[in-house]
Amino acid sequence: MSIQFFLPSHQERIMKLLVAVMLTTITTLSLPLPAKAEVAEIRDPSWQEVPGTFISSERQYADFAYVDTNGVIRNGDIVTYDVVNPDLSYSRAETNCRTNQFRATRQGYFESRTRVNYFGGSGPWTTATQPYHRALSRFVCNL
């Protein structure tokens, strides 16, 4: 199943607020942050639903994560990929398929279906122990 979306203006405002929350989290994790956000285009994305990543909560979202299967890069055991998270935020992540560890290298929000506004910085490698992260790792390592 593919996702086709464009965030309406009220969702764009929500995503910008989420960036502020993420910045607090990123700062807490001691990730290096650039002075300002960067913008990137995701070319010809093919967003595929990731089984096992459904998150339902009291918040306004309840959805799966989606990975752009056209943009996946494999370098040995490391897979790099773009993700639409269940809260509709954007992440670029790396997963080591041998060690089952992952880290985020970009976090931000979508300005449109293919344009992302993000902050870069690599976090520490973390073992995928939560069901969401295990499902994401399993999906990208089997592409």
Secondary structure, DSSP 4 states (H G I P E B T S, - for coil): -B------HHHHHHHHHHHHHHHHHHHHTT----SS-EEEE--S--EEE-TT--EE-SSS-EE--EEEGGG-EEETTEEEEEEE-TTSEEEEEEEETTTTEEEEEEEEEESSSSEEEEEE-----EE--SHHHHHHHHHHHT-
